[in-house]
Amino acid sequence: MYKCENNYINNSENLKILQTLNSIDLPWKYNSLENFLFHQIIIDGKVVSYFSDLLEPFTLKIKNKIQHANYILAQKNIETKPILETKNSFKEDSSIKAYYFVNTSNGYASINLNDEVPFLQNRVLLFDNQLTNKIFTPTDHNQFLIEIMYLK
């Protein structure tokens, strides 16, 4: 089961996140196996990034301790293809995963290989970490998203 919520944070917070992720100051790492860029924010409950302040609106809404968080850049592609194909990607069996879509593009997330959730600016997709999920790259614009894992 999953839940989608539009207008998850206020627009000024969304704009601040988008501007930061577009800035040259944010250091990105390349995942060559799945072909996407990422920036780790929280690993095993510990903050590892100077850009963690962007998560404040999420910590206020989620209220549970965030275990893992990443900024992800899914670069536009000639054809839509899956990246971030995961099932139970972290050891916590009772965890929730959230994908927050910072901007709009024609990419989408797939849950249990059936339901497609389009990337829409300021939308969050919340689901049980046990569900199979994929992120499909857009063909029109680069897509910024935030991946958050927290315990139920």
C-alpha positions as CSV (number, residue, x, y, z in Angstrom):
1,M,0.0,0.0,0.0
2,Y,1.2,3.5,-0.7
3,K,0.1,7.1,-0.2
4,C,0.6,10.1,-2.5
5,E,0.3,13.6,-1.1
6,N,0.5,16.8,-3.2
7,N,1.7,20.2,-1.9
8,Y,3.6,18.3,0.8
9,I,5.7,21.3,2.0
10,N,5.1,25.0,1.4
11,N,6.2,26.5,-2.0
12,S,9.0,28.7,-0.6
13,E,10.6,25.6,1.0
14,N,10.3,23.7,-2.2
15,L,11.9,26.6,-4.2
16,K,14.8,26.8,-1.7
17,I,15.4,23.0,-2.2
18,L,15.3,23.3,-6.0
19,Q,17.7,26.3,-6.0
20,T,20.1,24.5,-3.8
21,L,20.0,21.2,-5.8
22,N,20.6,23.3,-8.9
23,S,23.6,25.2,-7.4
24,I,27.2,24.4,-8.2
25,D,27.9,24.2,-4.4
26,L,26.2,20.8,-3.9
27,P,28.8,18.0,-4.5
28,W,27.2,15.1,-6.4
29,K,28.5,11.5,-6.5
30,Y,28.0,9.3,-9.5
31,N,26.4,5.8,-9.2
32,S,27.8,4.1,-12.3
33,L,25.9,0.8,-11.7
34,E,22.5,2.5,-11.9
35,N,23.5,5.7,-13.8
36,F,22.4,8.5,-11.5
37,L,23.9,11.2,-9.3
38,F,23.3,11.4,-5.6
39,H,24.3,13.2,-2.4
40,Q,24.1,11.4,0.9
41,I,22.5,13.4,3.7
42,I,21.9,10.9,6.5
43,I,23.4,7.4,6.9
44,D,22.3,5.1,9.7
45,G,20.7,8.1,11.5
46,K,23.8,10.3,11.4
47,V,24.0,13.5,9.4
48,V,26.8,13.4,6.9
49,S,26.1,16.5,4.8
50,Y,26.4,20.3,5.3
51,F,23.1,20.5,3.2
52,S,21.0,18.6,5.8
53,D,19.1,21.8,6.7
54,L,17.0,21.3,3.6
55,L,15.4,18.3,5.3
56,E,13.9,20.4,8.1
57,P,10.4,20.6,6.6
58,F,10.4,16.8,6.3
59,T,11.5,16.2,9.9
60,L,8.7,18.4,11.1
61,K,6.1,16.5,9.2
62,I,7.5,12.9,9.6
63,K,8.3,13.2,13.3
64,N,10.0,9.8,13.3
65,K,13.8,9.7,13.2
66,I,15.2,9.6,9.7
67,Q,17.5,6.7,9.2
68,H,18.7,7.3,5.6
69,A,18.3,10.3,3.2
70,N,19.7,11.1,-0.2
71,Y,19.3,13.8,-2.8
72,I,19.0,12.2,-6.2
73,L,19.4,13.7,-9.7
74,A,17.8,11.5,-12.4
75,Q,19.2,12.9,-15.6
76,K,16.9,13.2,-18.6
77,N,17.5,10.4,-21.1
78,I,16.6,9.7,-24.7
79,E,14.3,7.0,-23.5
80,T,12.7,6.3,-20.2
81,K,14.6,3.6,-18.3
82,P,14.6,2.4,-14.7
83,I,17.1,3.5,-12.1
84,L,17.0,2.9,-8.3
85,E,15.3,-0.5,-8.6
86,T,14.9,-1.6,-5.0
87,K,13.1,-4.0,-2.8
88,N,13.8,-3.7,0.9
89,S,17.0,-1.7,0.3
90,F,17.8,-1.2,3.9
91,K,17.9,-3.7,6.8
92,E,14.9,-2.2,8.7
93,D,11.9,-4.4,7.9
94,S,9.5,-1.9,9.5
95,S,10.5,1.2,7.7
96,I,8.8,3.6,5.4
97,K,10.3,5.0,2.3
98,A,9.4,8.5,0.9
99,Y,10.2,9.9,-2.5
100,Y,9.8,13.6,-2.6
101,F,9.6,15.1,-6.1
102,V,11.2,18.5,-6.1
103,N,10.2,19.4,-9.7
104,T,7.9,18.1,-12.4
105,S,9.0,15.9,-15.3
106,N,7.6,13.1,-17.4
107,G,9.4,10.4,-15.4
108,Y,7.6,8.4,-12.8
109,A,7.9,6.0,-9.9
110,S,6.6,2.4,-10.1
111,I,5.3,0.6,-7.0
112,N,5.0,-3.2,-7.1
113,L,5.5,-3.0,-10.9
114,N,1.8,-2.0,-11.3
115,D,1.1,1.5,-10.2
116,E,2.9,4.4,-11.9
117,V,3.1,7.7,-10.0
118,P,4.1,10.7,-12.2
119,F,6.8,13.1,-11.0
120,L,4.9,16.2,-9.9
121,Q,6.5,19.1,-8.1
122,N,6.0,19.2,-4.4
123,R,4.5,15.6,-4.3
124,V,5.6,12.9,-1.8
125,L,5.1,9.2,-2.3
126,L,5.1,7.2,0.9
127,F,5.2,3.4,1.0
128,D,6.3,0.4,3.0
129,N,9.9,-0.4,2.3
130,Q,9.0,-4.0,1.6
131,L,7.3,-3.0,-1.7
132,T,9.3,-3.3,-4.9
133,N,9.8,0.2,-6.4
134,K,11.6,1.7,-9.3
135,I,12.3,5.2,-10.5
136,F,12.1,5.8,-14.2
137,T,14.1,8.5,-15.8
138,P,12.4,11.4,-17.5
139,T,12.9,12.3,-21.2
140,D,12.0,16.0,-20.9
141,H,13.9,17.5,-17.9
142,N,16.3,16.4,-15.2
143,Q,14.4,15.2,-12.1
144,F,15.4,16.1,-8.6
145,L,14.1,13.9,-5.8
146,I,14.7,13.3,-2.2
147,E,14.8,9.7,-0.9
148,I,14.0,9.4,2.8
149,M,13.8,6.2,5.0
150,Y,12.4,6.2,8.5
151,L,11.0,3.7,11.0
152,K,7.3,3.3,11.4
